[in-house]
């Protein structure tokens, strides 16, 4: 993930235009873009608890998603205003105008929202993977070793969706617990309440790096980390704000 950051930042404004490519925004939809232009500010919802992708540090947002948002806004002559995102009311925040968009929304986790016409997604500006983190001392090596054991995920995350889509693996587990944050899930792992956590590889990598020898990733037959799903991190908007993504694309182009 880190190796792709520079490329993501350089290409950010170009990548944000997938939803409306090849079309024109309707007159009704231009209000969203006109409102942002008039204000000179793009209000961006960011997850404060997805270290190292998106997090708060000393009162400021940091990480890949914030860096990408800042670069995109700079290219567009807009000020980036970050708003801590509560995923439980993300749709409400978009519809009410509390935020204009979400940076780092996972299109896989939002597939049902997109299919129902409740949210629009840009082309991905970054990609990642969902992996399985365990305690090294437990000696778990592969997915089969988790049979009959409990696993944790963060609620409304790419990992939760990846686990739901991995039907055979999911059915082999004793149970799945959804936590409000990755920190809570990892704390449950530390306490022995669950045997593993499904989470982004970037997040798992930081946990391993900061706690030498404490954690390990499950691996596949090739010895590489077992990947449950590929992540595509996008910018999302309400269905009435297609012009926002459209104009981000053509302004950058």
C-alpha positions, 0 to 999 in steps of 0.5 A, spaced: 500 500 500 505 505 501 508 504 495 502 506 491 501 512 495 505 517 491 502 514 485 495 515 488 496 522 490 498 524 483 492 521 480 487 522 485 483 528 481 483 524 475 481 517 478 475 521 482 471 521 476 468 514 474 461 514 476 459 519 470 464 518 465 462 519 458 456 523 460 453 530 463 450 531 469 443 533 469 441 540 471 438 538 478 444 535 479 449 541 478 447 544 485 451 539 488 457 542 484 455 549 484 454 549 492 461 546 493 464 551 488 461 557 491 463 555 498 470 554 496 470 548 501 469 540 500 466 537 506 469 530 506 467 524 511 473 520 513 474 514 518 478 516 524 479 509 526 482 506 520 490 507 521 494 507 517 489 509 512 485 514 515 486 516 522 486 522 527 493 525 530 494 531 534 487 533 532 488 533 524 486 527 520 492 523 517 493 517 512 492 515 505 485 518 504 486 524 508 493 525 503 489 524 497 483 528 499 488 534 500 491 533 493 485 533 490 482 539 493 489 543 492 488 541 484 481 543 484 482 550 488 478 548 494 479 547 501 478 540 504 474 540 510 474 533 514 469 531 518 469 525 522 465 519 519 460 515 523 458 509 518 452 508 522 449 515 519 454 516 513 448 516 508 444 521 512 450 525 513 451 525 505 443 527 504 443 532 509 449 536 506 453 535 513 458 532 508 459 532 500 463 526 500 466 520 503 474 519 501 476 511 502 469 508 502 470 501 500 465 499 493 465 492 495 462 494 502 457 498 499 455 494 493 448 493 496 447 501 497 450 502 490 445 497 487 439 500 490 441 507 488 443 510 494 450 511 493 454 513 487 462 511 487 468 514 483 473 509 480 478 507 486 483 511 487 487 506 491 487 498 492 488 493 498 487 487 501 483 483 506 487 478 510 486 475 517 490 477 523 492 472 529 496 471 535 502 468 533 503 464 540 496 460 537 500 457 532 494 458 527 497 457 519 491 457 515 484 458 514 482 451 516 486 452 522 480 457 524 474 451 523 470 451 529 473 458 532 470 465 533 473 471 528 472 478 529 471 484 524 469 491 524 462 493 523 460 496 516 467 494 514 470 491 507 472 485 512 465 484 514 463 484 507 469 479 505 467 475 510 460 474 508 462 473 501 467 467 503 461 463 504 465 456 505 470 459 510 464 463 514 460 457 515 466 453 518 467 458 524 463 458 530 461 465 530 463 472 528 463 478 532 462 485 529 466 491 533 465 498 533 473 499 531 479 495 529 482 497 536 476 493 539 477 487 535 484 487 536 483 488 544 478 482 543 483 478 540 489 479 545 484 477 550 482 470 547 475 472 546 476 471 538 481 467 534 482 472 529 480 478 526 479 480 518 482 487 516 485 491 511 492 488 510 495 495 511 492 495 518 494 488 520 501 490 517 502 496 522 499 491 528 505 486 526 510 492 526 508 495 532 508 489 536 514 484 534 512 477 535 505 478 537 501 477 531 501 473 525 497 473 518 494 466 516 497 464 509 495 460 503 499 454 500 504 459 496 506 461 503 503 468 502 498 472 506 491 469 505 487 474 501 479 474 503 478 479 498 481 485 494 479 492 496 477 498 492 477 505 496 473 510 492 470 517 493 462 516 494 457 521 494 449 521 495 445 519 488 443 527 488 450 529 487 453 525 481 455 532 478 460 532 484 464 526 481 463 528 474 466 535 475 471 533 479 473 528 473 473 534 468 476 539 472 482 535 473 482 532 466 
